[in-house]
Amino acid sequence: MTQRKRVSPSSVMLLLLAVLFIYYLLSSMGRSDQVTYYNMCQLFRQEKVQSFTITDDSLQATLRDGSTASCELSSFETFYEDMNELVEQQAQAGIITDYDYTADHSTNWLQVLMPYVMAVLAFILLMNLIGRMGGGAGAAQDKMAKFGEARVQMPGRGENRVTFADVAGADEEKEELREIVEFLKEPDKYLKLGAHIPKGVLLVGPPGTGKTLLAKSVAGEADVAFLSISGSDFVEMYVGVGASRVRDLFAQAKKQAPAIVFIDEIDAVGRQRGSGLGGGHDEREQTLNQLLVEMDGFTANEGVVVLAATNRVDILDPALLRPGRFDRQVYVGLPDIRGREEILKVHARNKPLAEDVDLKEVAKGTAGFTGADLENLLNEAALLSGRRGQTTITGQTIRESVIKVIAGPEKHSRVIPEHERRLTAYHEAGHAIVMHALPGQDPVHQITIVPRGRAGGMTISLPDEDRSYLSRRYMEDEIVALLGGRAAEELMLGDISTGASNDLQRATSIARKMVGTYGMSKRLGNVAFDTGSDEVFIGKSMGHTRPYSEKIAAEIDDEIQSILGESYRRCTELLKRDEKQLTAVAEFLLAHETMTAQEFEAVFAQTDGQDAV
């Protein structure tokens, strides 16, 4: 149904004012011979008027020199009182030969009062606009009060709530939080033992691992009020607003107790005080101070629990992390293979999967995926199936979606010169051959020279198992695999390209961590030279001094270069040994653009490849 647009009173008054103003201008516009009332009286006194006629509020005069003049009269009575005696004298003397007073000598009160009417309307319009903008001092104060209120989100309770059943792949994390749920449900059981529930629980982990979902599930499982707010909602340009919102947040929570307060991305407001170039951010630090005070201000058994989530726990203020505020930290990490399978089952509830889909196999090939990645994977598969007109999601569609999530969509329309295609083919073939030759590396899943994202080609390897720790041998082999593209370019084409820039950056980063962080250098020994945390504040690192000498720094650089040099030598030897396979893979890519794992293994079966050194 079409809604009729309501016209505001201020718009009507503005239109009326404009019409009156235009009318006044038009009515005031005269001819070129129009003069003022004073000048017209002067013409009479100078005996220059021969005849005249008055009609309503207008006087038209014919002068003795043959020209004409006219003027507007505010009222006939005024002219009569001022000039009638003079007019009669000049008429008797023959100076004025003819004059006429029209019977209707009424005053045009509209024109007389027009300026006053316009002024009144303008005043009314101004007051109306001021009222709409602020509504007076009381409304302005009310708006400022609302500005200081916390903009919390309170998801619905009851049947639509999120529970632990909706969270998969985080069994240990749910057990950590189950105590809070039980306390909120049955506080007496713990109070009798003299126990108190933690005031705050900090959920720590990479983005997309389900920290926010876990917090919602705690509130849903206990069926209590859930007040959610982002850390950035406390930060404003106006002084004192953040602290006001913190006070309001906890006031709302206490009114609705038992309740859970959830602060997402708490690092936005909880960063270390006094950090950064020139000191800290005063408003943000005041907000943090108020948060610290509020968390100390309520008792542990008051029925309010604070949950917070962050992926940068290293930058939080230590005062937040002490017992009595955030008593417990729960790490929500990447799901393992069993966790990924459970997550896939949750997101596949409302999706029609084909009979050939094995979620366990999908979980096996998605090591390193977060819960958000897995949800996106199944959604991409559903979208792809819809574009193809399929009624179910097949295993092939899911496998294609895995590659798309990892590397991005294919760009078949991009025109690539033949010499670049050849260079890319040998580059990617070099990566694949070296990965196959190294026993500890992940198996090759797919090789392609079709551009994806910013990459001109890609060699995709998927791990068979999850890794919690990386050995020195594995990291050395990883560097060798990364250098395979550059070594193949130089070996087979006699030249190198910029296509290996990202490979070199990753290889150098691994070597630097081996030497500086993990103590894997044979020359320097079991010493960690890096702190292990990145400097995230501008200016914090400006006054930072390295905990080692310039001599040690030079030795670290030498050791990194030595690791990279030895890895490049090993890589070249492997490629020379398997040069036939390298050429066969490159030629296959030039002909077909994409090579599957089965086709890649078939190359070695045909050429009788040897084992890795």
C-alpha positions as CSV (number, residue, x, y, z in Angstrom):
1,M,0.0,0.0,0.0
2,T,1.3,3.4,-1.0
3,Q,1.8,5.7,2.0
4,R,1.0,9.4,1.6
5,K,3.8,11.7,2.4
6,R,3.0,14.0,5.3
7,V,3.8,17.7,4.8
8,S,5.3,19.4,7.8
9,P,3.9,22.7,9.1
10,S,7.3,24.3,8.7
11,S,7.3,23.4,5.0
12,V,3.9,25.1,4.6
13,M,5.0,28.2,6.4
14,L,8.2,28.4,4.4
15,L,6.2,28.1,1.1
16,L,3.8,30.8,2.3
17,L,6.6,33.1,3.2
18,A,8.2,32.7,-0.2
19,V,4.9,33.4,-2.0
20,L,4.4,36.6,0.1
21,F,7.9,37.7,-0.5
22,I,7.6,37.3,-4.3
23,Y,4.3,39.2,-4.2
24,Y,5.8,42.0,-2.3
25,L,8.7,42.3,-4.7
26,L,6.4,42.3,-7.7
27,S,4.0,44.8,-6.2
28,S,7.0,47.0,-5.3
29,M,8.4,47.0,-8.8
30,G,7.5,50.1,-10.6
31,R,8.2,51.7,-14.0
32,S,11.3,53.6,-14.8
33,D,9.5,57.0,-14.0
34,Q,8.5,56.0,-10.5
35,V,9.8,58.2,-7.7
36,T,9.5,58.3,-4.0
37,Y,6.8,60.1,-2.1
38,Y,9.2,62.7,-0.9
39,N,10.5,63.4,-4.4
40,M,6.9,63.6,-5.7
41,C,6.1,66.2,-3.0
42,Q,9.1,68.2,-4.1
43,L,7.8,68.2,-7.6
44,F,4.6,69.8,-6.4
45,R,6.5,72.4,-4.3
46,Q,8.6,73.3,-7.3
47,E,5.5,73.8,-9.4
48,K,6.6,71.2,-11.9
49,V,3.3,69.2,-11.9
50,Q,0.7,70.1,-14.6
51,S,-1.9,67.4,-13.8
52,F,-2.2,64.3,-11.7
53,T,-4.6,61.4,-10.9
54,I,-4.8,59.3,-7.8
55,T,-6.2,55.8,-8.1
56,D,-6.2,53.7,-4.9
57,D,-2.6,54.0,-3.6
58,S,-0.9,55.2,-6.8
59,L,-0.3,58.8,-7.9
60,Q,0.4,59.4,-11.7
61,A,1.5,62.9,-12.5
62,T,2.2,64.7,-15.9
63,L,4.9,67.2,-15.6
64,R,5.1,70.6,-17.3
65,D,8.0,69.4,-19.5
66,G,5.8,66.6,-20.9
67,S,7.4,63.8,-18.9
68,T,5.5,61.6,-16.4
69,A,6.2,60.5,-12.9
70,S,4.4,58.2,-10.4
71,C,4.7,57.1,-6.8
72,E,3.1,54.8,-4.4
73,L,1.1,56.2,-1.5
74,S,0.9,54.6,1.9
75,S,-2.5,56.2,2.3
76,F,-4.6,58.8,0.5
77,E,-5.3,60.6,3.8
78,T,-1.6,61.3,4.3
79,F,-1.2,62.8,0.8
80,Y,-4.4,64.9,1.3
81,E,-3.2,66.3,4.6
82,D,0.2,67.1,3.3
83,M,-0.5,68.5,-0.2
84,N,-4.3,69.4,-0.6
85,E,-3.9,73.0,0.3
86,L,-0.9,73.4,-2.1
87,V,-2.8,71.7,-4.8
88,E,-5.8,74.0,-4.5
89,Q,-3.6,77.1,-4.6
90,Q,-1.7,75.9,-7.7
91,A,-5.0,75.0,-9.4
92,Q,-6.4,78.6,-8.8
93,A,-3.1,80.0,-10.2
94,G,-3.4,77.8,-13.3
95,I,-0.2,75.8,-12.5
96,I,-2.1,72.6,-12.1
97,T,-4.6,72.4,-15.0
98,D,-6.3,69.2,-14.1
99,Y,-6.4,66.8,-11.2
100,D,-8.7,64.0,-10.1
101,Y,-9.3,62.2,-6.8
102,T,-10.9,58.9,-7.6
103,A,-13.9,58.0,-5.3
104,D,-12.1,54.9,-3.9
105,H,-9.4,56.2,-1.7
106,S,-9.0,53.1,0.5
107,T,-5.6,52.1,1.7
108,N,-4.0,48.9,0.6
109,W,-3.5,47.4,4.0
110,L,-1.9,44.2,2.6
111,Q,1.0,46.1,1.2
112,V,1.3,48.2,4.3
113,L,1.4,45.3,6.6
114,M,3.3,42.9,4.3
115,P,6.8,43.5,5.9
116,Y,5.3,42.9,9.3
117,V,3.6,39.7,8.2
118,M,6.8,38.4,6.7
119,A,8.7,39.2,9.8
120,V,6.2,37.3,12.0
121,L,6.1,34.3,9.7
122,A,9.9,34.2,9.6
123,F,10.0,34.3,13.4
124,I,7.5,31.5,13.7
125,L,9.4,29.4,11.1
126,L,12.7,29.9,13.0
127,M,11.1,28.9,16.3
128,N,9.7,25.8,14.7
129,L,13.0,24.8,13.2
130,I,14.7,25.3,16.6
131,G,12.1,23.2,18.3
132,R,12.5,20.4,15.8
133,M,16.3,20.4,16.1
134,G,16.5,20.4,19.8
135,G,13.1,20.6,21.3
136,G,14.3,23.2,23.8
137,A,16.7,22.9,26.6
138,G,14.9,20.0,28.2
139,A,14.9,17.9,25.0
140,A,18.6,18.7,24.4
141,Q,19.4,17.5,27.8
142,D,17.4,14.3,27.2
143,K,19.2,13.6,24.0
144,M,22.6,14.1,25.7
145,A,21.5,11.7,28.4
146,K,20.5,9.1,25.8
147,F,23.9,9.7,24.0
148,G,25.6,8.5,27.2
149,E,23.6,5.3,27.3
150,A,25.1,2.0,26.3
151,R,23.9,0.7,23.0
152,V,23.5,-2.9,24.0
153,Q,22.0,-5.7,22.0
154,M,19.8,-8.2,23.8
155,P,19.1,-11.3,21.8
156,G,15.8,-13.0,22.5
157,R,15.4,-15.6,25.2
158,G,13.3,-18.7,25.1
159,E,13.0,-21.0,22.0
160,N,15.2,-18.9,19.7
161,R,18.2,-18.8,22.1
162,V,21.6,-20.2,21.2
163,T,22.8,-23.2,23.3
164,F,25.8,-25.4,23.6
165,A,24.2,-27.8,21.0
166,D,24.7,-25.0,18.4
167,V,28.5,-24.9,19.1
168,A,30.6,-27.6,17.7
169,G,34.3,-28.4,17.8
170,A,34.9,-26.7,21.2
171,D,34.1,-29.4,23.7
172,E,36.9,-28.3,26.2
173,E,35.9,-24.7,25.9
174,K,32.3,-25.5,26.7
175,E,33.4,-27.5,29.7
176,E,35.3,-24.5,31.0
177,L,32.1,-22.3,30.6
178,R,29.7,-24.9,32.0
179,E,30.6,-23.9,35.5
180,I,29.2,-20.4,34.9
181,V,26.0,-21.8,33.5
182,E,25.5,-24.0,36.5
183,F,26.2,-21.2,38.9
184,L,23.7,-18.9,37.2
185,K,21.1,-21.7,37.3
186,E,21.9,-23.1,40.8
187,P,24.0,-20.6,42.7
188,D,23.1,-22.1,46.1
189,K,25.1,-25.3,45.3
190,Y,28.3,-23.3,45.1
191,L,27.5,-20.7,47.8
192,K,27.2,-23.5,50.4
193,L,30.7,-24.5,49.7
194,G,32.0,-21.0,50.0
195,A,32.8,-20.8,46.3
196,H,32.3,-17.8,44.1
197,I,31.9,-17.6,40.4
198,P,34.6,-15.8,38.3
199,K,33.7,-12.2,37.7
200,G,35.0,-12.3,34.2
201,V,36.0,-14.8,31.6
202,L,38.1,-13.7,28.6
203,L,37.7,-15.7,25.4
204,V,41.0,-15.6,23.5
205,G,41.7,-17.0,20.0
206,P,42.1,-16.3,16.3
207,P,39.3,-14.6,14.4
208,G,36.4,-16.8,13.3
209,T,36.9,-19.6,15.9
210,G,33.5,-19.0,17.5
211,K,34.2,-16.8,20.6
212,T,31.1,-14.7,20.1
213,L,29.0,-17.8,19.5
214,L,30.3,-19.4,22.7
215,A,29.4,-16.3,24.7
216,K,25.8,-16.4,23.3
217,S,25.5,-20.1,24.0
218,V,26.4,-19.5,27.7
219,A,23.6,-17.1,28.1
220,G,21.3,-19.3,26.1
221,E,22.1,-22.4,28.1
222,A,21.5,-20.6,31.4
223,D,18.5,-18.8,29.9
224,V,19.5,-15.4,31.4
225,A,19.7,-11.9,30.1
226,F,22.5,-11.3,27.6
227,L,23.8,-7.8,27.1
228,S,26.1,-7.6,24.1
229,I,28.2,-4.6,23.1
230,S,31.3,-4.0,21.0
231,G,34.4,-2.4,22.5
232,S,34.4,0.2,19.8
233,D,30.9,1.4,21.0
234,F,32.6,2.9,24.1
235,V,35.1,5.0,22.1
236,E,33.7,8.5,21.2
237,M,35.2,11.8,20.4
238,Y,33.3,13.4,23.2
239,V,34.9,13.4,26.6
240,G,33.2,11.3,29.2
241,V,30.8,9.5,26.9
242,G,32.7,6.2,27.0
243,A,32.8,6.1,30.8
244,S,29.1,7.0,31.0
245,R,28.2,4.1,28.7
246,V,30.2,1.7,30.9
247,R,28.3,2.8,34.0
248,D,25.0,2.5,32.1
249,L,25.9,-1.0,30.8
250,F,26.6,-2.4,34.3
251,A,23.5,-0.6,35.7
252,Q,21.3,-2.4,33.1
253,A,23.0,-5.7,33.9
254,K,22.4,-5.4,37.6
255,K,18.7,-4.6,37.0
256,Q,18.3,-7.7,34.9
257,A,20.4,-10.0,37.1
258,P,21.2,-12.8,36.6
259,A,22.7,-11.6,33.4
260,I,25.8,-11.9,31.2
261,V,27.6,-8.9,29.9
262,F,29.5,-9.6,26.7
263,I,32.1,-7.1,25.4
264,D,33.2,-8.1,21.9
265,E,36.6,-6.9,20.6
266,I,37.6,-5.6,24.1
267,D,41.0,-4.7,22.8
268,A,39.4,-1.5,21.3
269,V,39.0,-0.1,24.8
270,G,41.2,-2.3,26.9
271,R,44.6,-1.5,25.4
272,Q,47.6,-0.8,27.6
273,R,47.4,2.7,29.1
274,G,50.1,5.2,28.3
275,S,51.1,3.3,25.1
276,G,51.9,5.0,21.8
277,L,53.7,8.1,20.6
278,G,53.1,11.1,22.9
279,G,51.3,9.1,25.6
280,G,47.9,7.5,25.6
281,H,44.4,8.4,24.4
282,D,42.8,10.2,27.4
283,E,39.2,9.4,26.5
284,R,39.9,5.7,25.9
285,E,41.9,5.5,29.1
286,Q,39.1,7.1,31.1
287,T,36.7,4.5,29.7
288,L,39.1,1.7,30.6
289,N,39.5,3.1,34.1
290,Q,35.7,3.1,34.5
291,L,35.5,-0.5,33.3
292,L,38.1,-1.5,35.9
293,V,36.1,0.3,38.6
294,E,32.8,-1.3,37.6
295,M,34.3,-4.8,37.5
296,D,35.6,-4.2,41.0
297,G,32.3,-2.6,42.1
298,F,30.0,-5.7,42.0
299,T,30.4,-8.8,44.0
300,A,31.1,-12.2,42.5
301,N,27.8,-13.6,43.6
302,E,25.7,-10.7,42.4
303,G,24.5,-12.7,39.4
304,V,26.4,-10.7,36.7
305,V,29.2,-12.3,34.8
306,V,31.4,-10.4,32.3
307,L,32.5,-12.3,29.1
308,A,34.9,-10.6,26.7
309,A,36.4,-11.7,23.4
310,T,39.7,-10.7,21.7
311,N,42.3,-12.0,19.3
312,R,45.0,-9.6,20.7
313,V,45.3,-10.5,24.3
314,D,49.0,-9.4,24.2
315,I,48.0,-5.7,24.0
316,L,45.5,-5.7,26.8
317,D,46.2,-3.7,30.0
318,P,47.5,-6.0,32.8
319,A,45.0,-4.5,35.2
320,L,42.2,-6.2,33.2
321,L,43.8,-9.6,33.3
322,R,44.4,-9.9,37.0
323,P,42.2,-12.1,39.2
324,G,39.1,-10.3,40.4
325,R,38.4,-8.9,37.0
326,F,39.0,-11.4,34.3
327,D,39.7,-14.4,36.5
328,R,39.8,-16.9,33.7
329,Q,41.1,-17.1,30.2
330,V,39.7,-19.6,27.8
331,Y,41.6,-20.2,24.6
332,V,39.4,-20.9,21.6
333,G,41.7,-22.3,18.9
334,L,41.4,-23.8,15.5
335,P,39.3,-26.9,15.5
336,D,40.9,-30.3,14.9
337,I,39.7,-32.8,12.4
338,R,36.9,-34.1,14.7
339,G,35.9,-30.6,15.5
340,R,35.8,-29.6,11.9
341,E,33.5,-32.6,11.1
342,E,31.1,-31.6,13.9
343,I,31.1,-28.0,12.7
344,L,30.3,-29.1,9.1
345,K,27.4,-31.2,10.4
346,V,26.0,-28.1,12.2
347,H,26.2,-26.0,9.1
348,A,24.9,-28.8,6.8
349,R,21.6,-29.2,8.7
350,N,19.5,-27.3,6.3
351,K,21.5,-28.1,3.1
352,P,20.6,-31.0,0.8
353,L,23.9,-33.0,0.5
354,A,24.4,-35.6,-2.2
355,E,25.1,-39.2,-1.3
356,D,28.8,-38.9,-2.4
357,V,29.5,-36.2,0.2
358,D,31.6,-37.4,3.1
359,L,32.0,-34.7,5.7
360,K,34.8,-36.6,7.4
361,E,36.8,-36.4,4.2
362,V,36.0,-32.7,3.8
363,A,37.2,-32.2,7.4
364,K,40.4,-34.0,6.6
365,G,41.1,-31.7,3.7
366,T,40.4,-28.5,5.5
367,A,43.1,-28.4,8.1
368,G,43.6,-24.8,9.4
369,F,40.1,-23.8,8.6
370,T,38.2,-21.9,11.3
371,G,34.5,-22.4,12.1
372,A,33.7,-19.3,10.0
373,D,35.8,-20.7,7.1
374,L,33.8,-23.9,7.2
375,E,30.5,-22.1,7.2
376,N,31.6,-20.0,4.3
377,L,32.8,-23.2,2.5
378,L,29.3,-24.8,2.6
379,N,27.7,-21.6,1.7
380,E,29.9,-21.2,-1.4
381,A,29.1,-24.8,-2.3
382,A,25.4,-24.1,-2.1
383,L,25.8,-21.0,-4.2
384,L,27.8,-22.8,-6.8
385,S,25.2,-25.6,-6.9
386,G,22.5,-23.0,-7.4
387,R,24.3,-21.4,-10.3
388,R,24.6,-24.8,-12.0
389,G,21.0,-25.6,-11.5
390,Q,21.7,-28.6,-9.2
391,T,19.2,-29.7,-6.6
392,T,21.8,-31.1,-4.2
393,I,25.4,-30.2,-3.2
394,T,27.8,-32.8,-4.6
395,G,31.2,-33.8,-3.3
396,Q,32.8,-32.3,-6.5
397,T,31.1,-29.0,-5.8
398,I,32.5,-28.9,-2.2
399,R,36.0,-29.8,-3.4
400,E,35.8,-26.9,-5.9
401,S,34.6,-24.6,-3.1
402,V,37.5,-25.6,-0.9
403,I,39.9,-24.4,-3.6
404,K,37.9,-21.2,-4.1
405,V,38.0,-20.4,-0.4
406,I,41.7,-21.0,-0.2
407,A,42.8,-19.3,-3.4
408,G,39.9,-17.2,-4.7
409,P,37.9,-17.6,-7.9
410,E,39.5,-18.4,-11.3
411,K,40.1,-15.7,-13.8
412,H,39.7,-17.4,-17.2
413,S,39.1,-14.1,-19.0
414,R,42.5,-12.7,-18.2
415,V,44.8,-12.6,-21.3
416,I,48.3,-13.9,-20.5
417,P,51.3,-13.8,-23.0
418,E,52.7,-17.1,-24.0
419,H,56.1,-16.5,-22.4
420,E,54.4,-15.7,-19.1
421,R,52.3,-18.9,-19.3
422,R,55.5,-20.9,-19.9
423,L,57.3,-19.2,-17.0
424,T,54.3,-19.8,-14.7
425,A,54.0,-23.4,-15.8
426,Y,57.7,-24.2,-14.9
427,H,57.4,-22.1,-11.7
428,E,54.4,-24.1,-10.4
429,A,55.8,-27.4,-11.6
430,G,59.0,-26.6,-9.6
431,H,56.9,-26.2,-6.4
432,A,55.1,-29.5,-7.0
433,I,58.1,-31.5,-7.8
434,V,60.0,-30.4,-4.7
435,M,57.0,-31.0,-2.5
436,H,56.7,-34.5,-3.9
437,A,60.4,-35.2,-3.3
438,L,60.3,-34.1,0.3
439,P,58.8,-36.9,2.5
440,G,57.5,-34.6,5.3
441,Q,55.6,-32.1,3.1
442,D,51.9,-32.1,2.5
443,P,50.8,-33.9,-0.7
444,V,50.0,-32.0,-3.8
445,H,46.3,-31.5,-4.3
446,Q,46.1,-29.4,-7.4
447,I,48.4,-27.4,-9.8
448,T,47.0,-24.7,-12.0
449,I,48.3,-21.8,-14.1
450,V,44.9,-20.2,-14.2
451,P,45.1,-16.9,-12.3
452,R,43.4,-16.8,-9.0
453,G,43.3,-13.6,-7.0
454,R,46.6,-11.8,-7.3
455,A,48.5,-15.1,-8.1
456,G,49.3,-16.0,-11.7
457,G,49.2,-19.7,-10.8
458,M,49.1,-21.9,-7.7
459,T,50.2,-25.2,-6.3
460,I,47.8,-26.3,-3.7
461,S,48.7,-28.8,-1.0
462,L,46.3,-30.1,1.6
463,P,47.6,-31.7,4.9
464,D,46.6,-35.2,5.8
465,E,46.7,-34.4,9.6
466,D,46.8,-31.6,12.0
467,R,50.1,-30.3,13.4
468,S,50.5,-28.8,16.8
469,Y,54.2,-28.4,16.6
470,L,56.7,-28.0,13.7
471,S,60.1,-29.6,13.7
472,R,63.3,-28.1,12.4
473,R,63.4,-30.6,9.6
474,Y,59.9,-29.8,8.5
475,M,60.5,-26.0,8.5
476,E,63.7,-26.5,6.5
477,D,61.8,-28.6,4.0
478,E,59.1,-25.9,3.8
479,I,61.7,-23.4,2.9
480,V,63.0,-25.7,0.2
481,A,59.5,-26.1,-1.2
482,L,58.9,-22.4,-1.3
483,L,62.1,-21.9,-3.3
484,G,61.1,-24.5,-5.8
485,G,59.5,-22.0,-8.2
486,R,62.5,-19.7,-8.3
487,A,64.9,-22.6,-8.8
488,A,62.8,-24.1,-11.6
489,E,62.8,-20.7,-13.5
490,E,66.5,-20.4,-13.3
491,L,67.2,-24.0,-14.1
492,M,64.9,-24.5,-17.1
493,L,64.5,-21.0,-18.5
494,G,67.9,-19.4,-17.5
495,D,66.1,-16.4,-15.9
496,I,64.2,-15.4,-12.8
497,S,61.1,-13.3,-12.4
498,T,59.2,-11.3,-9.8
499,G,56.6,-14.1,-9.5
500,A,58.7,-15.6,-6.6
501,S,58.5,-12.5,-4.4
502,N,55.8,-13.9,-2.1
503,D,57.7,-17.2,-1.9
504,L,60.9,-15.4,-0.8
505,Q,59.1,-13.3,1.8
506,R,57.6,-16.4,3.4
507,A,60.8,-18.4,3.2
508,T,62.8,-15.5,4.8
509,S,60.1,-15.2,7.6
510,I,60.4,-18.9,8.4
511,A,64.2,-18.7,8.5
512,R,64.1,-15.6,10.7
513,K,61.7,-17.3,13.2
514,M,63.9,-20.4,13.2
515,V,66.9,-18.4,14.2
516,G,65.4,-15.6,16.3
517,T,62.4,-17.1,18.0
518,Y,62.7,-20.9,18.1
519,G,66.4,-21.3,18.8
520,M,66.9,-23.7,15.8
521,S,70.3,-22.3,14.7
522,K,73.2,-24.6,15.0
523,R,75.7,-21.7,15.2
524,L,73.9,-19.5,17.7
525,G,72.4,-22.3,19.8
526,N,69.2,-22.5,21.9
527,V,68.7,-18.8,22.3
528,A,65.5,-16.8,21.6
529,F,66.4,-13.3,20.4
530,D,62.8,-12.1,19.7
531,T,60.3,-11.3,22.4
532,G,57.6,-13.2,20.5
533,S,55.1,-10.4,20.5
534,D,54.7,-7.7,17.8
535,E,54.9,-4.0,18.6
536,V,51.4,-2.7,17.8
537,F,51.6,0.8,19.1
538,I,53.0,3.7,17.1
539,G,56.0,5.0,18.9
540,K,56.4,2.0,21.3
541,S,59.1,0.5,19.2
542,M,60.9,3.8,18.7
543,G,62.6,3.7,22.1
544,H,62.9,-0.1,22.0
545,T,66.4,-1.5,22.1
546,R,67.4,-4.9,20.9
547,P,68.3,-7.3,23.7
548,Y,71.5,-8.3,21.8
549,S,74.5,-6.7,20.3
550,E,75.2,-5.6,16.8
551,K,77.6,-8.5,16.5
552,I,74.8,-11.0,17.3
553,A,72.5,-9.1,14.9
554,A,75.1,-9.6,12.1
555,E,75.4,-13.3,13.0
556,I,71.6,-13.7,12.9
557,D,71.5,-12.2,9.4
558,D,74.4,-14.5,8.3
559,E,72.6,-17.5,9.7
560,I,69.4,-16.6,7.9
561,Q,71.3,-16.2,4.6
562,S,73.0,-19.5,5.3
563,I,69.7,-21.4,5.8
564,L,68.2,-19.9,2.6
565,G,71.4,-20.6,0.6
566,E,71.5,-24.3,1.7
567,S,67.8,-24.7,1.0
568,Y,68.2,-23.3,-2.5
569,R,71.1,-25.7,-3.1
570,R,69.0,-28.7,-2.0
571,C,66.1,-27.4,-4.1
572,T,68.2,-27.2,-7.2
573,E,69.6,-30.7,-6.7
574,L,66.1,-32.2,-6.4
575,L,64.9,-30.4,-9.6
576,K,68.0,-31.6,-11.5
577,R,67.3,-35.1,-10.4
578,D,63.7,-35.0,-11.4
579,E,64.1,-32.8,-14.5
580,K,62.1,-35.2,-16.7
581,Q,59.1,-35.1,-14.3
582,L,59.5,-31.3,-14.1
583,T,59.3,-30.9,-17.9
584,A,56.4,-33.3,-18.1
585,V,54.3,-31.5,-15.5
586,A,55.1,-28.1,-17.1
587,E,54.1,-29.3,-20.5
588,F,50.9,-30.8,-19.1
589,L,50.0,-27.5,-17.5
590,L,50.7,-25.6,-20.8
591,A,48.3,-27.9,-22.5
592,H,45.5,-28.3,-19.9
593,E,46.1,-25.4,-17.5
594,T,45.1,-27.5,-14.4
595,M,46.5,-30.7,-13.1
596,T,44.8,-32.9,-10.4
597,A,46.6,-35.0,-7.7
598,Q,45.9,-38.2,-9.7
599,E,47.3,-36.8,-12.9
600,F,50.4,-35.5,-11.0
601,E,51.1,-38.9,-9.5
602,A,50.7,-40.5,-12.9
603,V,53.6,-38.5,-14.2
604,F,55.9,-40.1,-11.7
605,A,54.5,-43.5,-12.4
606,Q,55.3,-43.1,-16.0
607,T,58.8,-41.7,-15.6
608,D,59.9,-44.0,-12.7
609,G,60.7,-41.1,-10.3
610,Q,63.2,-41.6,-7.6
611,D,62.9,-41.0,-3.8
612,A,63.9,-37.7,-2.3
613,V,67.3,-37.0,-0.9
